[in-house]
């Protein structure tokens, strides 16, 4: 029996380099490593994603990687499909990752590929399913784009249930701790906690939910009847109101993923697997929280008329984007952040030198002093002088309104 590894995200970033090396180590010096391109097969850049994976393994992991192409069950010629099946049957190590979970299920469910994956593990190989692909390994899969982007009602579709073939009836949710939303909750794979609870209630049967933090992997070793966690986050197992949390550096008995011993009293052993080096706190793993923090600084500068502070925030955003690019952050995330950066840059370029609040704050001492003088003139019955003050303010587009509580002022906006 071999290994099934699930990654919450970052399968082609710096955080998972050592995890890939660890998983490949039993098959060296010449592992047969494959990348299955089905999850992103509908995308116009599907070939580029495959090329990026090959380059990542060559440059960062130090291992050759071949692309096993199966973009579409309907479009692939029979000869090419047979070639892909042969490649997959020869693999020691198979990786599939970003794309659409529902598209992946539709393309693979009636093909021999799910059985080939199960055979791979049964003969001692390693299957790595990351991000979108991880979603497909459970009993049900989450239609992320359909719900989050298109607005379909919360629902599930049947998954490939690769875990079920090994006695693990689970639902797998990557991006468990996602924070891209900033001001709105995008955890639980962009669903948000409250909507995800609705989804759990809609399951046809009560199933444990395996939640994977971003840049975090769970390695299930069936031969050892155990599992370990690697990366910068944690893995949770949620069933009903109870939740177990698994952290790196510990070897856990596999029975805990069956929901056994689910009382919170977890027996653990010291990990015999090498503990991977901790990530530097300034690495790309906190990409979105850092971007949101810089955005808050930018907005604060705009509101306080401190353009220097806003400019500094934009420069920090630019530095973060270049750093993430160099550290192989998800290209889609970089593209989204780059668009966001350009939007803020345009906002700064078109904003007024002073905001309305800043303008009023600067003018208030002068206008209040003039209104005090006008009030003095009115009390001493010097009405002509009081009217002169009011007329002078009016010529400057400052409207004075006399109320029972005293005079108040506002600047008349240009009506054109």
C-alpha positions in Angstrom: 0.0 0.0 0.0 1.2 3.5 -0.8 0.3 7.1 0.0 -2.4 9.6 -0.7 -1.4 13.2 -0.1 -3.9 16.0 0.0 -2.8 19.7 -0.2 -4.9 22.7 0.8 -3.2 24.9 -1.8 0.3 25.9 -2.9 1.1 22.7 -4.7 3.5 24.6 -7.0 4.9 27.1 -4.5 7.9 27.3 -2.3 6.0 25.9 0.8 5.4 22.5 -0.8 8.9 21.9 -2.3 10.1 19.8 0.7 6.8 18.0 0.9 7.2 16.9 -2.7 10.8 15.8 -2.1 9.7 13.8 1.0 6.9 12.1 -1.0 9.3 11.3 -3.9 12.1 9.9 -1.8 11.0 6.2 -1.8 11.0 6.2 -5.6 14.4 7.8 -6.3 16.8 7.8 -8.0 14.5 7.6 -11.1 10.9 8.2 -10.1 8.2 8.1 -12.7 6.4 11.4 -11.8 3.3 12.5 -13.8 1.1 15.6 -13.8 -2.5 15.0 -14.8 -3.9 18.2 -16.5 -7.6 17.3 -16.3 -8.7 19.8 -13.6 -7.7 22.8 -15.7 -8.4 21.1 -19.1 -11.1 23.6 -20.0 -8.8 26.6 -19.5 -7.1 28.2 -22.4 -3.8 28.2 -20.5 -4.0 24.5 -19.5 -0.8 23.7 -21.4 1.0 26.6 -19.6 -0.1 25.2 -16.3 1.4 21.8 -17.2 4.6 23.5 -18.4 4.8 25.4 -15.1 4.5 22.2 -13.2 7.3 20.6 -15.2 9.5 23.6 -14.6 8.7 23.7 -10.9 9.7 20.1 -10.5 12.9 20.5 -12.5 14.1 23.7 -10.8 12.7 23.4 -7.3 12.1 19.7 -6.6 15.0 18.3 -8.7 12.9 15.7 -10.4 11.7 15.2 -14.0 7.9 15.4 -14.4 5.9 14.4 -17.4 2.4 15.8 -18.3 -0.2 13.1 -18.8 -2.8 14.9 -20.8 -6.5 14.2 -20.5 -8.1 17.6 -20.9 -11.5 16.4 -22.1 -13.2 13.0 -22.1 -15.2 14.0 -25.2 -12.4 15.6 -27.2 -9.5 13.3 -26.6 -8.8 10.8 -29.5 -8.8 7.1 -28.4 -5.2 6.7 -29.3 -4.1 9.6 -27.1 -6.4 8.4 -24.3 -4.8 5.0 -24.4 -1.3 6.7 -24.3 -2.4 8.6 -21.2 -3.7 5.5 -19.4 -0.4 3.8 -20.1 1.6 6.8 -18.7 -0.5 6.8 -15.6 -0.2 3.0 -15.0 3.6 3.4 -15.2 3.7 6.3 -12.7 5.2 6.1 -9.2 4.0 9.6 -8.4 0.9 11.3 -9.7 0.0 15.0 -9.1 -3.2 16.8 -10.1 -4.1 20.2 -8.9 -5.7 23.5 -9.8 -8.8 23.9 -11.9 -12.5 23.1 -11.4 -13.6 20.1 -9.2 -16.9 19.6 -10.9 -15.2 19.7 -14.4 -12.7 17.1 -13.1 -15.4 14.8 -11.9 -17.3 15.0 -15.1 -14.3 14.2 -17.2 -12.9 11.4 -15.1 -15.9 9.6 -13.5 -16.6 7.3 -16.5 -13.0 6.8 -17.5 -10.5 4.2 -16.2 -8.5 6.9 -14.4 -10.1 6.8 -10.9 -9.4 3.0 -10.9 -5.8 3.6 -12.1 -5.3 6.0 -9.2 -6.6 3.5 -6.7 -4.3 0.8 -8.3 -1.4 3.3 -8.0 -1.8 3.5 -4.2 -2.5 -0.2 -3.9 0.9 -1.1 -5.5 2.8 1.3 -3.3 2.8 4.5 -5.4 1.9 8.1 -4.3 -1.2 10.1 -5.4 -1.1 13.8 -4.7 -4.3 15.8 -5.1 -4.2 19.5 -4.4 -6.6 22.4 -4.4 -9.5 21.7 -6.8 -8.3 18.1 -7.3 -8.4 17.5 -3.5 -12.1 18.4 -3.5 -12.8 15.5 -5.9 -11.3 12.8 -3.7 -14.2 12.6 -1.2 -17.7 11.2 -1.3 -19.1 14.5 -2.5 -17.4 17.5 -4.1 -18.1 21.2 -3.7 -19.1 23.2 -6.8 -17.0 26.2 -5.8 -17.2 28.4 -8.9 -20.9 27.6 -9.4 -21.8 28.8 -5.9 -19.2 31.5 -5.3 -19.0 33.0 -8.7 -22.3 32.2 -10.5 -24.6 32.3 -7.6 -26.2 28.9 -7.7 -27.8 27.7 -4.4 -25.5 25.8 -2.1 -25.4 22.1 -3.2 -23.1 19.1 -3.6 -22.2 16.8 -6.5 -20.9 13.3 -6.2 -17.1 13.1 -6.0 -14.7 10.5 -7.3 -14.6 9.0 -3.7 -11.0 7.8 -4.0 -10.8 8.0 -0.2 -13.8 5.7 0.1 -11.9 3.0 -1.7 -9.7 2.9 1.3 -12.4 2.9 3.9 -12.4 6.7 4.5 -15.9 8.1 3.8 -15.0 11.8 3.9 -15.7 15.2 2.3 -12.5 17.1 1.6 -12.4 20.9 1.7 -9.1 22.7 0.8 -8.5 26.4 1.3 -10.1 25.9 4.8 -8.6 29.1 6.2 -8.7 31.2 3.0 -8.7 35.0 3.7 -8.8 36.5 0.2 -12.1 38.2 0.9 -10.6 40.7 3.3 -13.9 42.3 4.5 -16.0 39.2 3.8 -15.5 35.6 4.9 -14.0 33.4 2.2 -12.9 30.6 4.5 -14.1 27.0 3.9 -13.0 27.2 0.2 -14.6 30.6 -0.5 -18.0 29.5 1.0 -17.7 31.4 4.3 -18.4 29.7 7.6 -22.1 30.4 7.7 -22.9 29.2 4.2 -20.6 26.2 4.7 -22.7 25.1 7.7 -25.8 25.2 5.4 -23.9 23.0 2.9 -23.1 20.5 5.7 -26.8 20.4 6.6 -27.6 19.5 3.0 -25.4 16.4 2.9 -27.5 13.3 2.2 -25.7 11.5 5.0 -23.6 12.8 8.0 -20.0 12.6 6.9 -16.8 13.8 8.5 -15.4 16.9 6.8 -11.6 17.0 6.3 -10.5 20.7 6.2 -7.1 21.6 4.8 -5.5 24.9 5.5 -3.7 26.6 2.7 -0.1 25.7 2.1 -0.7 22.6 4.2 -0.6 18.9 3.3 -1.9 15.7 4.9 0.1 12.6 4.0 -1.9 9.4 4.5 0.4 6.4 4.6 -1.8 3.3 4.3 1.1 0.9 4.8 1.8 2.5 8.2 -1.8 2.9 9.0 -1.0 6.5 10.0 -1.0 10.1 8.7 1.1 13.2 9.2 0.6 17.0 8.5 3.1 19.2 6.9 3.3 22.9 6.0 2.4 26.0 7.8 -1.2 25.4 8.9 -3.3 22.6 10.4 -5.9 20.0 9.2 -9.3 19.6 10.9 -11.8 16.8 11.0 -15.3 18.1 11.6 -18.3 15.9 12.3 -21.4 17.6 13.6 -20.5 19.9 16.5 -17.2 18.2 17.2 -13.9 19.1 15.6 -10.4 17.6 15.9 -7.3 19.5 14.9 -4.1 17.9 13.6 -0.8 19.8 13.6 2.6 19.2 11.9 5.3 17.1 13.6 3.1 14.4 14.9 2.2 10.9 13.6 -1.6 10.2 14.0 -3.3 6.8 13.8 -5.3 6.4 10.7 -8.4 5.4 12.7 -8.9 9.0 13.6 -9.9 9.9 10.1 -12.6 7.3 10.4 -14.1 9.4 13.2 -13.0 7.0 15.8 -11.8 8.4 19.2 -13.7 11.6 18.3 -14.0 12.8 21.8 -11.1 15.2 21.7 -8.9 13.0 23.8 -6.4 12.2 21.0 -3.6 9.7 21.5 -0.6 10.8 19.5 3.0 9.6 18.9 6.1 11.5 18.2 6.5 11.8 14.5 9.0 9.5 12.8 8.7 11.5 9.6 11.1 14.3 9.1 9.6 17.6 10.3 9.9 20.0 7.4 11.6 23.4 8.0 9.3 26.2 9.3 8.4 28.8 6.7 9.8 32.3 7.1 7.0 34.6 8.4 7.5 36.9 5.4 7.0 34.2 2.9 4.2 34.2 0.3 2.1 32.0 2.6 0.5 35.0 4.2 0.1 36.7 0.8 -3.6 37.8 1.1 -3.5 39.0 4.8 -0.5 41.1 3.9 -2.2 42.6 0.9 -5.3 43.4 2.9 -3.1 45.1 5.5 -1.5 47.3 2.9 -4.9 48.1 1.4 -6.0 49.3 4.9 -2.9 51.6 5.1 -3.6 52.9 1.6 -7.2 53.8 2.5 -6.2 55.4 5.7 -3.7 57.6 3.9 -6.5 58.7 1.4 -8.9 59.5 4.2 -6.3 61.4 6.2 -5.0 63.3 3.1 -1.6 61.6 3.7 -0.7 60.8 0.1 2.8 59.8 1.2 1.3 57.0 3.3 -0.8 55.9 0.4 2.1 55.9 -2.0 4.2 53.9 0.5 1.4 51.3 0.7 1.3 51.0 -3.1 5.1 50.5 -3.2 4.8 47.7 -0.6 2.0 46.1 -2.7 4.3 46.2 -5.7 7.2 44.6 -3.7 4.8 41.9 -2.4 3.7 41.0 -5.9 7.2 40.7 -7.2 8.2 38.6 -4.2 5.2 36.3 -4.7 6.1 35.9 -8.4 9.6 34.9 -7.5 8.3 32.4 -4.9 5.9 30.8 -7.3 2.7 31.9 -5.7 -0.5 30.8 -7.5 -0.5 32.7 -10.8 -4.2 33.3 -10.6 -3.8 34.9 -7.2 -1.1 37.2 -8.5 -3.2 38.2 -11.5 -6.1 39.1 -9.2 -3.8 41.0 -6.9 -2.2 42.9 -9.8 -5.6 44.0 -11.0 -6.4 45.2 -7.5 -3.1 47.1 -7.3 -3.8 48.8 -10.6 -7.3 49.8 -9.3 -5.7 51.4 -6.2 -3.1 53.1 -8.3 -5.8 54.6 -10.5 -7.8 55.7 -7.4 -4.8 57.5 -6.1 -4.1 59.2 -9.4 -7.7 60.5 -9.7 -8.3 61.5 -6.1 -8.4 65.2 -5.1 -5.5 66.7 -3.4 -7.7 67.1 -0.4 -10.7 65.1 0.6 -13.8 66.9 1.6 -13.2 66.0 5.2 -9.6 67.3 5.0 -10.7 70.5 3.3 -13.4 71.1 6.0 -10.9 70.4 8.7 -8.5 73.0 7.4 -11.1 75.7 6.8 -13.0 75.2 10.1 -10.8 77.4 12.3 -11.0 80.4 9.9 -14.8 80.1 9.2 -15.7 79.5 12.9 -13.7 82.7 13.8 -15.6 84.6 11.1 -19.0 83.3 12.4 -18.0 84.3 15.9 -17.3 87.8 14.7 -20.7 87.8 12.8 -22.5 86.7 16.0 -20.8 89.5 17.9 -21.9 92.1 15.3 -25.5 90.8 15.6 -25.5 91.0 19.4 -24.3 94.6 19.2 -26.9 95.4 16.5 -24.2 96.0 13.9 -26.3 94.3 11.3 -24.6 95.8 8.3 -21.3 94.4 9.4 -22.8 91.0 10.2 -24.3 90.9 6.7 -20.9 91.8 5.2 -19.4 88.8 6.9 -22.1 86.5 5.6 -21.9 87.9 2.0 -18.1 87.4 2.0 -18.5 83.8 3.0 -21.3 83.4 0.4 -18.9 84.6 -2.4 -16.5 81.8 -1.3 -19.4 79.3 -1.7 -19.7 78.9 2.0 -23.4 78.7 3.0 -24.3 79.9 6.5 -27.5 78.6 8.1 -28.9 80.2 11.3 -30.6 77.7 13.6 -32.0 77.7 17.1 -28.7 76.1 18.2 -26.5 78.7 16.5 -25.0 79.2 13.1 -23.7 76.3 11.0 -21.9 76.3 7.7 -21.3 74.1 4.7 -19.5 74.4 1.4 -21.9 74.6 -1.6 -20.8 72.0 -4.1 -20.4 72.9 -7.8 -23.8 72.1 -9.4 -22.4 71.7 -12.9 
